Structure formats: structure tokens, C-alpha cells
Amino acid sequence: MKKLLQNVSTIQTIGNSEINITDVCFDSRQVIEGSLFIAVRGTQSDGHKFIDIAVEKGAVAILCEQLPEKMNEQVCYVLVKDSSEALAFVCANFYGNPAQSLEIVAITGTNGKTSTATLLWRCFNQMGKMAGLISTISYMIGMEEKTSSHTTPDPKQLHKAFREMVDAGCEYCFMEVSSHALVQKRVVGIPFKIALFTNISHDHLDYHGTFVEYIRAKKILFDTLPKTSTAIVNIDDKNGLVMVQNCKATVKHFSLRKLSDYRCRVVENTFEGLQLEINDTECWFRLVGSFNAYNLTGVYAIMCEFGIDSNEALQVLSGQPGVNGRFEALYSKDGKTTAIVDYAHTPDALKNVLSTITDINQTRGKVITVIGCGGNRDTIKRPKMAEIAAQMSDTVILTSDNPRNEDPQEILAQMYAGVPVEMRRKILQIENRKEAIHTAIRLAQPYDIILVAGKGHETYQEIKGVKYDFDDKEVISNFL
């Protein structure tokens, strides 16, 4: 128990702390005999309400912010100011502080986190530098894939993953760090070698309340970096330099529009790929769109900061395919119809994808967009996303995304309200996502482009608490 409390600021310890702990948990349902139960005040429930249940199930120690009225003499109680912070340190200690043995890179921002982290993981492993990955799509322990539950997992899952990476021989870890994880202190105490900021736009206001608070949440990562770390920020985003105000780390910049440490210029943009000039060297890449030019430049910057030769970095990067569900193109057998699947689920991401389609639509075929918004999430972005889709598409089909526990028709109504009256003739509303995709394909004429946005890599649709098998790519392929 004493070893587990290293780096934890305790207020009071009641009972015998000279005890062995078999497991650490913050969910009373997972308590086993000999556990340390940490009572965390979550967004859905307060762990302090489950202390008695944890003791009944065999917990021999309790860490909490508020002591229970009745205490068991056989149990050790540790009082702390912040259970969430303590949880992060305890989990690190429980798994032997594996993060200390890894070079960990944190990627944060609204869009581009998954692509950036995944590209880094691929490149480093290809160069023989064994790396792990923690992303929205999957967790990779070297080349072994594990199912992803959250963009950034809870501290117990996180440090367990670090331990598995170290045991497997990994030297590096590339991880997405969400705003939720930063506010909830899931990554406290992790010695990040490099932190990269991609961009920030409207998202997660259901959780953060305001855009200002969302920015503050992202900024936590850079505010807490030590002098020995490096911060790399996209200065084309107006909040890029805001992120590194008060940052103690070495700061580097990347840009497509300004003088910076890592400078990129788009030479050519097609459905087949990008021709970029990065730091005065031209190179062809298989990824598409200016948003991917930013992702590629960020990856290049991190590789260079790790001392990799710039030509080697570009050579390895140029061979990388796109990331699952990120501007992924599917074609009809005759090659005359193109469908794009993308995870775009924020106004800015949707605008980026549609701008890219407009830029490279040489045939000037019509653009048909299928778009929905997730239930039990930020409602403010719904009308904005529908408005952007209407402004930048010839036809828009509003449909279900993951309605979760909300009424799909209500979500569609909120989206439709954002469409300017003069553009409503473009809009179809088809609640059933499969039928919406089928309709888009039936409407498409030769050389039209269909965008199916919002779900990307996901292989399910969540309705009323049940996850049904649903893969946009599979549905499109069957109909196309």
C-alpha cells in the first residue's frame, strides 16, 4: 500500500497501511478480495456512494476525498484532496511506472489526432523503432491490436497498456490526448517527451460548456510540460500560440501559410494523393487534402525532433496509406462514381473534407453529402453542420449517426433548422442510415462524388443503448 501512494498527496491515513494490495479499481463492480478502491467523483456518479459496497466485496483499502460516516476497523482509509489525480499516480505505481521507460508523444486538438498518431506509429515501426499506439480506432502493443474503448483510456487501462508496451519491447508510444482526459486528470504524471497541437474548433461543448473552457482544457497539456519536453504547435490555427503561453518546454511551430520551423506548401492535390514541399523538399504522399498536409507536416516535425534524418522521414512517410475511415475513397466498378467515407463529426472537419472534395473535383460532378449527428452529445453543432453541408453540396441527405438514447427525428429537426431557407430544396431527410446511403448512390450520376460523413472507422450504430453492426464502407460497397 505504501508503494502505491508514492507521489500521492495524502491528508490523512486511518488504519494499517502495511498491507498487500491485489488490485486497484475505481468501479465497485470490479472489486475483488484485497483491492484498493478509489472513490472518484465522475460525470455520471460519485464513487463515494459505493464505498460500503466495495468493502463488502473485499476491498481492504479505500482512497477518497470524503471519509464515510461508518468505517470498518479492518480497512485502511486514505483521505486525499483529489481522487482523480491520486488515481493516476496509484495506477502508475501499481504497474511499476512503465511510462518512465517509454518516449511518449501526446497529440491533442479537435481534428487530426488519430491520423497523426497512427502515421507516427506506422513510420516508427517500419523503421525498426518498436512503438505502441493509443488512439480512437485501436490500441497497439507493438504490432498486436487491442480494442479501443475511449480516445484516451482511464488511468488503469492506460498504465496497463504502457506496461504491456514495455514488456513487449516498445521504445515509443504515440497517443491521442482528449480534452476530457486532460480535465479528468487521466494523464497526470505521464512524462511526455513531445506534445503536438493540431488545431481547435467547435466540439464537446456538451461537456465543457463554452469554447473558452474547451481551449483551457487542451491548454492543460502544454501548461504542465516540463523544460525537458518539446511542444510543437500549428500556428495557422489562431489558438496555436495560445496553447504555448506559459509553456516551460521548448516550442517549435509548423505551418502551411507562415514562416515556421516546419514549413509545408501544397503543390498538387488529387484523389490519388498530395504533392507537397516540406522544408524545401518536394515529395509525393498517398494521403489526400490540405488537412492531411497539416497532419503529414506534424508527423514530419516529430520525426525530425527525434533526430531522424529529414530525407528518411519523408521517404517513409511518402509510402504510408490513408488511415481507416479518414477520407477513404471507394469506387464503382466502372470508376465513374466515387464515394468518400470520413469520420468528420465537427463543423470544421466537415468543412475541411468538403473543401478538399471541391478542390480536387476536376470533373465538376455534383457532390451528394450524407450526414448525421450523434445523440447525447453537443447539440449546438447540429445546425452548423447541416448549414455547412448545404452550402458546400448539391444534395444533402440528413440521417441518423449514433442516435444513442435520443429521438432520431428530433436530431434531424435540429440539424434542418440550421439550413438557410433558400437551400432547403437541396435537403432530404431519411432517418434510416442504410436507406440514406442507398438513396445517395441511386441519385448519383457519372462522376458525381458522394460523401458519407460522421462515422468513419466505426463498425456499429448505437440506438437506445444497443450497438448494431453497421459499417458505412460495407454498406457503400454493397450498393456501389
VEXGU-242465 format. One record per residue (C-alpha): residue in one letter; x, y, z; residue number from 1. Coordinates in Angstrom, 1 decimal, padded with zeros to 4 digits, always signed. Example, Ala and Ser with C-alpha at 12.3 -4.5 7.8 and 13.67 -1.06 7.14 Angstrom:
2
SITE  residuo      px      py      pz  num
SITE        A  +012.3  -004.5  +007.8    1
SITE        S  +013.7  -001.1  +007.1    2
% end
This chain:
480
SITE  residuo      px      py      pz  num
SITE        M  +000.0  +000.0  +000.0    1
SITE        K  +002.8  +002.4  +000.9    2
SITE        K  +004.4  +001.9  -002.5    3
SITE        L  +001.1  +002.7  -004.3    4
SITE        L  +000.9  +006.0  -002.5    5
SITE        Q  +004.2  +007.4  -003.9    6
SITE        N  +003.7  +010.9  -005.3    7
SITE        V  +000.1  +011.0  -003.9    8
SITE        S  -000.6  +014.0  -001.7    9
SITE        T  -002.4  +012.4  +001.3   10
SITE        I  -004.2  +014.3  +004.0   11
SITE        Q  -004.8  +011.5  +006.5   12
SITE        T  -004.3  +007.7  +006.8   13
SITE        I  -006.6  +005.8  +009.1   14
SITE        G  -005.8  +002.2  +009.8   15
SITE        N  -002.9  -000.1  +008.8   16
SITE        S  -001.2  +000.8  +005.5   17
SITE        E  +001.3  -002.1  +005.9   18
SITE        I  -001.0  -004.3  +003.7   19
SITE        N  -000.7  -006.0  +000.4   20
SITE        I  -003.0  -004.9  -002.5   21
SITE        T  -004.2  -007.4  -005.1   22
SITE        D  -005.8  -004.9  -007.5   23
SITE        V  -006.7  -001.2  -007.9   24
SITE        C  -010.1  -000.2  -009.1   25
SITE        F  -012.5  +002.8  -009.2   26
SITE        D  -015.6  +000.8  -010.2   27
SITE        S  -017.1  -001.0  -007.3   28
SITE        R  -018.4  -003.7  -009.7   29
SITE        Q  -014.8  -004.7  -010.4   30
SITE        V  -013.6  -005.0  -006.7   31
SITE        I  -012.1  -008.3  -005.8   32
SITE        E  -010.7  -009.6  -002.4   33
SITE        G  -007.7  -007.4  -001.4   34
SITE        S  -008.5  -004.5  -003.7   35
SITE        L  -007.7  -000.8  -003.1   36
SITE        F  -010.9  +001.1  -004.1   37
SITE        I  -010.5  +004.7  -005.2   38
SITE        A  -013.7  +006.8  -004.9   39
SITE        V  -013.8  +009.2  -007.8   40
SITE        R  -016.4  +011.9  -008.4   41
SITE        G  -017.4  +011.1  -012.1   42
SITE        T  -019.7  +012.8  -014.5   43
SITE        Q  -022.4  +010.1  -014.1   44
SITE        S  -022.0  +009.0  -010.5   45
SITE        D  -019.9  +009.6  -007.3   46
SITE        G  -017.7  +006.7  -006.3   47
SITE        H  -018.1  +007.8  -002.6   48
SITE        K  -021.6  +006.4  -002.7   49
SITE        F  -020.2  +002.9  -003.4   50
SITE        I  -017.5  +002.7  -000.6   51
SITE        D  -019.6  +000.4  +001.6   52
SITE        I  -020.3  -001.9  -001.4   53
SITE        A  -016.6  -002.0  -002.2   54
SITE        V  -015.8  -003.0  +001.4   55
SITE        E  -018.5  -005.7  +001.3   56
SITE        K  -016.9  -007.1  -001.8   57
SITE        G  -013.5  -007.4  -000.2   58
SITE        A  -011.7  -004.0  -000.6   59
SITE        V  -009.0  -003.8  +002.2   60
SITE        A  -008.2  -000.1  +001.5   61
SITE        I  -010.2  +002.9  +000.4   62
SITE        L  -008.8  +006.1  -001.0   63
SITE        C  -011.3  +009.0  -001.0   64
SITE        E  -011.9  +012.8  -000.7   65
SITE        Q  -014.5  +012.3  +002.0   66
SITE        L  -014.5  +009.7  +004.7   67
SITE        P  -017.6  +007.6  +005.1   68
SITE        E  -019.7  +008.0  +008.3   69
SITE        K  -019.1  +004.4  +009.3   70
SITE        M  -015.6  +003.0  +008.9   71
SITE        N  -014.6  -000.7  +009.1   72
SITE        E  -011.7  -001.3  +011.5   73
SITE        Q  -010.3  -003.9  +009.2   74
SITE        V  -010.0  -001.4  +006.3   75
SITE        C  -007.3  +001.2  +005.7   76
SITE        Y  -008.8  +004.6  +004.7   77
SITE        V  -006.6  +007.2  +002.9   78
SITE        L  -008.0  +010.8  +002.7   79
SITE        V  -006.8  +012.9  -000.3   80
SITE        K  -007.8  +016.3  -001.8   81
SITE        D  -008.2  +015.0  -005.3   82
SITE        S  -009.1  +011.4  -006.0   83
SITE        S  -008.8  +011.7  -009.8   84
SITE        E  -005.2  +012.9  -009.6   85
SITE        A  -004.4  +010.2  -007.0   86
SITE        L  -005.9  +007.5  -009.2   87
SITE        A  -003.4  +008.4  -012.0   88
SITE        F  -000.4  +008.2  -009.7   89
SITE        V  -001.6  +005.0  -007.9   90
SITE        C  -002.2  +003.2  -011.3   91
SITE        A  +001.3  +004.2  -012.5   92
SITE        N  +002.8  +002.8  -009.3   93
SITE        F  +000.7  -000.3  -009.4   94
SITE        Y  +002.1  -001.2  -012.9   95
SITE        G  +005.7  -000.2  -011.9   96
SITE        N  +005.7  +003.2  -013.6   97
SITE        P  +006.2  +001.8  -017.1   98
SITE        A  +005.8  +005.3  -018.7   99
SITE        Q  +009.2  +006.2  -017.4  100
SITE        S  +010.7  +003.6  -019.8  101
SITE        L  +008.9  +005.0  -022.9  102
SITE        E  +009.4  +008.0  -025.2  103
SITE        I  +005.7  +009.2  -025.1  104
SITE        V  +004.3  +011.6  -027.6  105
SITE        A  +000.9  +013.3  -026.9  106
SITE        I  -001.2  +014.6  -029.8  107
SITE        T  -004.1  +016.8  -029.0  108
SITE        G  -006.6  +019.0  -031.0  109
SITE        T  -010.1  +018.8  -032.4  110
SITE        N  -009.2  +017.1  -035.7  111
SITE        G  -006.2  +015.1  -037.0  112
SITE        K  -005.3  +013.3  -033.7  113
SITE        T  -005.9  +009.8  -035.0  114
SITE        S  -004.3  +010.3  -038.4  115
SITE        T  -001.2  +011.9  -036.8  116
SITE        A  -000.8  +009.2  -034.1  117
SITE        T  -001.4  +006.3  -036.5  118
SITE        L  +001.1  +007.6  -039.1  119
SITE        L  +003.7  +008.0  -036.4  120
SITE        W  +003.2  +004.5  -035.1  121
SITE        R  +003.4  +003.1  -038.6  122
SITE        C  +006.5  +005.0  -039.6  123
SITE        F  +008.5  +004.2  -036.4  124
SITE        N  +007.7  +000.5  -036.6  125
SITE        Q  +008.6  +000.4  -040.3  126
SITE        M  +012.0  +001.9  -039.4  127
SITE        G  +012.6  -000.7  -036.7  128
SITE        K  +011.8  +001.5  -033.8  129
SITE        M  +009.2  -000.5  -031.9  130
SITE        A  +006.2  +001.6  -030.8  131
SITE        G  +002.8  +001.4  -029.2  132
SITE        L  -000.3  +003.4  -030.2  133
SITE        I  -003.3  +004.6  -028.2  134
SITE        S  -006.0  +006.1  -030.5  135
SITE        T  -009.7  +006.3  -031.1  136
SITE        I  -009.5  +003.4  -033.6  137
SITE        S  -007.3  +001.0  -031.7  138
SITE        Y  -004.6  +000.4  -029.1  139
SITE        M  -001.5  -001.3  -030.5  140
SITE        I  +001.1  -003.0  -028.3  141
SITE        G  +003.8  -003.2  -030.9  142
SITE        M  +002.0  -005.0  -033.8  143
SITE        E  -000.6  -006.6  -031.5  144
SITE        E  -004.0  -004.8  -031.8  145
SITE        K  -006.4  -004.3  -028.8  146
SITE        T  -009.9  -002.9  -029.0  147
SITE        S  -010.2  +000.8  -028.3  148
SITE        S  -012.8  +002.0  -025.7  149
SITE        H  -012.0  +005.7  -025.4  150
SITE        T  -009.8  +008.1  -027.3  151
SITE        T  -007.7  +008.3  -024.1  152
SITE        P  -008.4  +005.4  -021.7  153
SITE        D  -008.8  +005.7  -017.9  154
SITE        P  -005.5  +005.6  -015.9  155
SITE        K  -005.7  +001.9  -015.1  156
SITE        Q  -006.2  +000.9  -018.7  157
SITE        L  -003.5  +003.4  -019.8  158
SITE        H  -000.8  +002.3  -017.4  159
SITE        K  -001.6  -001.3  -018.0  160
SITE        A  -001.1  -000.6  -021.8  161
SITE        F  +002.2  +001.1  -021.0  162
SITE        R  +003.3  -001.9  -019.0  163
SITE        E  +002.4  -004.2  -021.9  164
SITE        M  +004.3  -002.0  -024.4  165
SITE        V  +007.4  -002.0  -022.2  166
SITE        D  +007.2  -005.8  -021.7  167
SITE        A  +006.8  -006.3  -025.5  168
SITE        G  +010.0  -004.2  -026.1  169
SITE        C  +008.4  -000.9  -027.2  170
SITE        E  +010.6  +002.2  -027.0  171
SITE        Y  +008.0  +004.7  -028.1  172
SITE        C  +004.3  +005.4  -027.6  173
SITE        F  +002.1  +007.7  -029.7  174
SITE        M  -001.2  +008.6  -028.1  175
SITE        E  -004.2  +010.8  -028.6  176
SITE        V  -004.9  +013.0  -025.6  177
SITE        S  -008.5  +014.2  -025.4  178
SITE        S  -009.9  +017.3  -023.7  179
SITE        H  -011.9  +015.0  -021.4  180
SITE        A  -008.8  +013.1  -020.4  181
SITE        L  -007.0  +016.4  -019.5  182
SITE        V  -009.8  +017.8  -017.4  183
SITE        Q  -010.4  +014.4  -015.7  184
SITE        K  -006.6  +014.1  -015.0  185
SITE        R  -006.2  +010.8  -016.7  186
SITE        V  -002.7  +011.7  -018.0  187
SITE        V  -001.4  +013.3  -014.8  188
SITE        G  +002.3  +012.4  -014.1  189
SITE        I  +003.0  +011.0  -017.6  190
SITE        P  +006.4  +012.2  -018.8  191
SITE        F  +005.5  +013.4  -022.3  192
SITE        K  +008.6  +013.8  -024.5  193
SITE        I  +006.8  +015.7  -027.2  194
SITE        A  +003.3  +017.2  -027.3  195
SITE        L  +001.7  +018.3  -030.6  196
SITE        F  -001.3  +020.6  -031.1  197
SITE        T  -003.2  +020.0  -034.4  198
SITE        N  -006.0  +022.6  -034.3  199
SITE        I  -009.1  +023.5  -032.3  200
SITE        S  -012.6  +024.2  -033.4  201
SITE        H  -016.2  +023.7  -032.1  202
SITE        D  -016.6  +020.3  -030.4  203
SITE        H  -017.5  +018.8  -027.0  204
SITE        L  -019.4  +021.9  -025.7  205
SITE        D  -021.9  +019.5  -024.2  206
SITE        Y  -019.1  +018.6  -021.7  207
SITE        H  -017.0  +021.8  -021.5  208
SITE        G  -019.9  +024.3  -021.6  209
SITE        T  -018.1  +027.0  -023.6  210
SITE        F  -015.4  +027.2  -026.3  211
SITE        V  -013.2  +029.1  -023.9  212
SITE        E  -013.3  +026.2  -021.4  213
SITE        Y  -012.6  +023.8  -024.3  214
SITE        I  -009.5  +025.7  -025.2  215
SITE        R  -008.4  +025.8  -021.5  216
SITE        A  -008.8  +022.0  -021.3  217
SITE        K  -006.5  +021.5  -024.3  218
SITE        K  -004.0  +024.0  -022.9  219
SITE        I  -003.6  +021.9  -019.7  220
SITE        L  -001.3  +019.6  -021.7  221
SITE        F  +001.1  +022.3  -022.6  222
SITE        D  +000.9  +024.2  -019.3  223
SITE        T  +002.2  +021.0  -017.5  224
SITE        L  +005.0  +020.1  -019.8  225
SITE        P  +008.5  +020.2  -018.1  226
SITE        K  +011.5  +022.1  -019.5  227
SITE        T  +012.9  +018.8  -020.9  228
SITE        S  +009.9  +018.4  -023.3  229
SITE        T  +009.2  +019.8  -026.7  230
SITE        A  +005.9  +021.4  -027.7  231
SITE        I  +005.0  +021.5  -031.4  232
SITE        V  +002.1  +023.7  -032.5  233
SITE        N  +000.2  +024.5  -035.7  234
SITE        I  +000.5  +028.3  -035.9  235
SITE        D  -002.0  +028.6  -038.7  236
SITE        D  -004.6  +027.9  -036.1  237
SITE        K  -005.2  +031.2  -034.2  238
SITE        N  -005.1  +029.4  -030.9  239
SITE        G  -001.8  +027.6  -031.7  240
SITE        L  +000.3  +030.2  -029.9  241
SITE        V  -002.3  +030.5  -027.1  242
SITE        M  -001.6  +026.8  -026.3  243
SITE        V  +002.1  +027.5  -025.5  244
SITE        Q  +001.6  +030.7  -023.4  245
SITE        N  +003.2  +029.8  -020.1  246
SITE        C  +004.7  +026.6  -021.5  247
SITE        K  +008.1  +025.7  -020.0  248
SITE        A  +009.0  +023.3  -022.8  249
SITE        T  +011.0  +024.1  -026.0  250
SITE        V  +008.4  +025.4  -028.5  251
SITE        K  +008.5  +024.6  -032.2  252
SITE        H  +006.0  +025.7  -034.9  253
SITE        F  +004.6  +024.2  -038.1  254
SITE        S  +002.6  +025.9  -040.8  255
SITE        L  +001.3  +025.9  -044.4  256
SITE        R  +000.9  +029.7  -044.5  257
SITE        K  +003.6  +031.3  -042.3  258
SITE        L  +007.3  +031.2  -041.7  259
SITE        S  +007.9  +028.4  -039.2  260
SITE        D  +010.3  +025.7  -038.1  261
SITE        Y  +008.5  +023.1  -040.2  262
SITE        R  +007.0  +024.7  -043.4  263
SITE        C  +004.8  +023.0  -045.9  264
SITE        R  +003.3  +024.1  -049.3  265
SITE        V  +000.7  +022.2  -051.3  266
SITE        V  +002.0  +021.8  -054.8  267
SITE        E  -000.8  +019.4  -056.1  268
SITE        N  -003.9  +017.9  -054.5  269
SITE        T  -005.7  +015.0  -056.2  270
SITE        F  -007.8  +012.0  -055.3  271
SITE        E  -004.7  +009.9  -055.7  272
SITE        G  -002.6  +011.9  -053.3  273
SITE        L  -000.7  +015.1  -052.4  274
SITE        Q  +002.5  +016.7  -053.9  275
SITE        L  +004.0  +018.7  -051.0  276
SITE        E  +007.0  +020.8  -050.5  277
SITE        I  +008.2  +020.4  -046.9  278
SITE        N  +011.1  +022.4  -045.7  279
SITE        D  +012.2  +023.0  -049.4  280
SITE        T  +012.0  +019.3  -050.4  281
SITE        E  +009.2  +018.1  -052.7  282
SITE        C  +007.6  +014.8  -052.1  283
SITE        W  +004.6  +012.8  -053.2  284
SITE        F  +002.2  +011.4  -050.5  285
SITE        R  -000.7  +008.9  -050.7  286
SITE        L  -002.9  +010.9  -048.4  287
SITE        V  -005.4  +013.5  -049.7  288
SITE        G  -006.4  +017.0  -048.8  289
SITE        S  -004.9  +020.1  -047.1  290
SITE        F  -006.0  +018.9  -043.7  291
SITE        N  -003.7  +015.9  -044.3  292
SITE        A  -000.9  +018.2  -045.4  293
SITE        Y  -001.0  +019.5  -041.8  294
SITE        N  -001.1  +016.0  -040.4  295
SITE        L  +001.9  +015.0  -042.5  296
SITE        T  +003.9  +018.1  -041.5  297
SITE        G  +003.2  +017.5  -037.9  298
SITE        V  +004.4  +013.9  -038.2  299
SITE        Y  +007.5  +015.0  -040.1  300
SITE        A  +008.2  +017.6  -037.3  301
SITE        I  +008.0  +014.9  -034.6  302
SITE        M  +010.3  +012.5  -036.6  303
SITE        C  +012.9  +015.3  -037.0  304
SITE        E  +012.7  +016.2  -033.3  305
SITE        F  +013.6  +012.6  -032.5  306
SITE        G  +016.7  +013.0  -034.7  307
SITE        I  +015.5  +011.1  -037.7  308
SITE        D  +017.2  +012.3  -041.0  309
SITE        S  +014.7  +014.5  -042.9  310
SITE        N  +015.1  +012.6  -046.2  311
SITE        E  +014.5  +009.3  -044.4  312
SITE        A  +011.4  +010.7  -042.7  313
SITE        L  +009.9  +011.9  -046.0  314
SITE        Q  +010.7  +008.6  -047.7  315
SITE        V  +009.0  +006.6  -045.0  316
SITE        L  +006.1  +009.0  -044.8  317
SITE        S  +005.5  +009.1  -048.6  318
SITE        G  +004.7  +005.4  -048.6  319
SITE        Q  +002.0  +005.5  -045.9  320
SITE        P  -001.6  +004.7  -046.9  321
SITE        G  -004.5  +006.6  -045.5  322
SITE        V  -005.9  +005.9  -042.0  323
SITE        N  -009.1  +003.8  -041.7  324
SITE        G  -012.2  +005.9  -042.1  325
SITE        R  -010.3  +009.1  -042.8  326
SITE        F  -011.1  +010.4  -046.4  327
SITE        E  -011.2  +006.8  -047.6  328
SITE        A  -012.3  +006.5  -051.2  329
SITE        L  -014.5  +003.7  -052.7  330
SITE        Y  -015.2  +003.5  -056.4  331
SITE        S  -017.9  +001.9  -058.6  332
SITE        K  -016.7  -000.9  -060.9  333
SITE        D  -016.7  +001.4  -063.9  334
SITE        G  -014.8  +004.0  -061.9  335
SITE        K  -017.4  +006.7  -062.7  336
SITE        T  -018.8  +007.1  -059.1  337
SITE        T  -016.6  +008.0  -056.1  338
SITE        A  -017.8  +007.6  -052.5  339
SITE        I  -015.7  +009.1  -049.7  340
SITE        V  -016.1  +007.8  -046.1  341
SITE        D  -014.8  +010.2  -043.4  342
SITE        Y  -015.1  +010.5  -039.6  343
SITE        A  -015.9  +014.2  -039.9  344
SITE        H  -018.2  +014.9  -036.9  345
SITE        T  -017.4  +018.5  -036.2  346
SITE        P  -018.3  +021.6  -038.3  347
SITE        D  -014.6  +022.3  -039.0  348
SITE        A  -013.8  +018.8  -040.0  349
SITE        L  -016.8  +018.6  -042.3  350
SITE        K  -015.9  +021.9  -043.9  351
SITE        N  -012.3  +020.6  -044.5  352
SITE        V  -013.5  +017.5  -046.2  353
SITE        L  -016.0  +019.2  -048.4  354
SITE        S  -013.4  +021.9  -049.3  355
SITE        T  -011.0  +019.1  -050.3  356
SITE        I  -013.6  +017.5  -052.5  357
SITE        T  -014.4  +020.8  -054.1  358
SITE        D  -010.7  +021.5  -054.8  359
SITE        I  -010.0  +018.2  -056.5  360
SITE        N  -013.3  +017.7  -058.2  361
SITE        Q  -011.9  +018.2  -061.7  362
SITE        T  -014.9  +016.6  -063.5  363
SITE        R  -017.1  +019.1  -061.6  364
SITE        G  -019.6  +016.4  -060.9  365
SITE        K  -022.2  +017.0  -058.2  366
SITE        V  -021.5  +016.5  -054.5  367
SITE        I  -024.0  +014.5  -052.5  368
SITE        T  -023.4  +014.5  -048.8  369
SITE        V  -024.9  +012.0  -046.3  370
SITE        I  -024.6  +013.4  -042.7  371
SITE        G  -026.0  +012.9  -039.3  372
SITE        C  -025.1  +014.0  -035.7  373
SITE        G  -024.6  +011.7  -032.6  374
SITE        G  -027.2  +011.6  -029.9  375
SITE        N  -026.4  +012.6  -026.3  376
SITE        R  -023.6  +014.8  -027.5  377
SITE        D  -023.1  +018.5  -028.3  378
SITE        T  -026.4  +019.8  -029.7  379
SITE        I  -025.0  +023.3  -030.7  380
SITE        K  -023.0  +021.9  -033.6  381
SITE        R  -026.0  +020.1  -035.2  382
SITE        P  -027.5  +023.1  -037.1  383
SITE        K  -024.0  +024.3  -038.0  384
SITE        M  -023.0  +021.0  -039.6  385
SITE        A  -026.2  +020.9  -041.7  386
SITE        E  -025.7  +024.5  -042.8  387
SITE        I  -022.1  +023.7  -043.9  388
SITE        A  -023.3  +020.6  -045.8  389
SITE        A  -026.0  +022.6  -047.6  390
SITE        Q  -023.6  +025.4  -048.5  391
SITE        M  -021.0  +023.1  -050.0  392
SITE        S  -023.0  +020.3  -051.5  393
SITE        D  -025.5  +019.9  -054.3  394
SITE        T  -027.7  +017.5  -052.4  395
SITE        V  -027.7  +016.7  -048.7  396
SITE        I  -029.3  +013.7  -047.0  397
SITE        L  -029.8  +014.2  -043.3  398
SITE        T  -029.8  +010.9  -041.5  399
SITE        S  -029.0  +009.1  -038.2  400
SITE        D  -025.4  +008.8  -036.9  401
SITE        N  -025.4  +007.1  -033.5  402
SITE        P  -028.7  +008.5  -032.0  403
SITE        R  -028.0  +006.7  -028.7  404
SITE        N  -030.8  +007.5  -026.4  405
SITE        E  -032.2  +010.5  -028.3  406
SITE        D  -035.1  +010.6  -030.7  407
SITE        P  -033.5  +010.5  -034.2  408
SITE        Q  -036.3  +012.7  -035.6  409
SITE        E  -035.5  +015.4  -033.0  410
SITE        I  -031.8  +015.3  -034.0  411
SITE        L  -032.8  +015.7  -037.7  412
SITE        A  -035.1  +018.6  -036.9  413
SITE        Q  -032.3  +020.4  -035.0  414
SITE        M  -030.0  +019.9  -038.0  415
SITE        Y  -032.6  +021.0  -040.5  416
SITE        A  -033.2  +024.2  -038.5  417
SITE        G  -029.7  +025.3  -039.4  418
SITE        V  -030.2  +025.1  -043.2  419
SITE        P  -031.0  +028.5  -044.8  420
SITE        V  -034.5  +028.6  -046.2  421
SITE        E  -033.3  +029.2  -049.8  422
SITE        M  -031.2  +026.0  -049.6  423
SITE        R  -033.8  +023.7  -048.1  424
SITE        R  -034.8  +022.4  -051.6  425
SITE        K  -031.4  +020.5  -051.5  426
SITE        I  -032.3  +018.6  -048.4  427
SITE        L  -033.7  +015.1  -048.0  428
SITE        Q  -034.3  +013.6  -044.5  429
SITE        I  -034.0  +009.8  -044.3  430
SITE        E  -033.7  +008.6  -040.7  431
SITE        N  -032.5  +005.1  -041.7  432
SITE        R  -028.8  +005.4  -042.4  433
SITE        K  -028.6  +002.4  -044.7  434
SITE        E  -031.5  +003.7  -046.8  435
SITE        A  -029.9  +007.2  -046.8  436
SITE        I  -026.7  +005.8  -048.3  437
SITE        H  -028.6  +003.7  -050.8  438
SITE        T  -030.6  +006.8  -051.9  439
SITE        A  -027.4  +008.8  -052.3  440
SITE        I  -025.9  +006.1  -054.6  441
SITE        R  -029.2  +005.9  -056.6  442
SITE        L  -029.1  +009.7  -057.1  443
SITE        A  -025.5  +009.8  -058.2  444
SITE        Q  -024.8  +010.4  -061.9  445
SITE        P  -021.5  +009.5  -063.6  446
SITE        Y  -018.6  +011.5  -062.0  447
SITE        D  -020.6  +012.7  -059.0  448
SITE        I  -019.0  +012.4  -055.6  449
SITE        I  -020.8  +011.0  -052.5  450
SITE        L  -019.5  +011.9  -049.1  451
SITE        V  -020.7  +009.7  -046.2  452
SITE        A  -019.6  +011.6  -043.1  453
SITE        G  -019.6  +011.1  -039.3  454
SITE        K  -018.8  +007.5  -038.5  455
SITE        G  -015.7  +006.7  -040.5  456
SITE        H  -014.0  +003.7  -039.0  457
SITE        E  -016.9  +002.7  -036.7  458
SITE        T  -018.5  -000.7  -037.4  459
SITE        Y  -021.6  -000.2  -035.3  460
SITE        Q  -024.6  +002.1  -034.9  461
SITE        E  -025.8  +002.8  -031.3  462
SITE        I  -029.6  +003.0  -030.9  463
SITE        K  -031.3  +003.0  -027.5  464
SITE        G  -028.3  +001.6  -025.7  465
SITE        V  -027.8  -001.2  -028.2  466
SITE        K  -024.9  -001.4  -030.7  467
SITE        Y  -025.9  -002.9  -034.0  468
SITE        D  -023.5  -004.0  -036.7  469
SITE        F  -023.1  -001.1  -039.2  470
SITE        D  -020.2  -000.2  -041.4  471
SITE        D  -020.5  +002.7  -043.8  472
SITE        K  -017.8  +001.2  -046.1  473
SITE        E  -019.5  -002.2  -046.2  474
SITE        V  -022.9  -000.6  -046.9  475
SITE        I  -021.5  +001.6  -049.7  476
SITE        S  -019.6  -001.3  -051.3  477
SITE        N  -022.7  -003.4  -051.4  478
SITE        F  -024.8  -000.7  -053.1  479
SITE        L  -022.0  +000.7  -055.3  480
% end
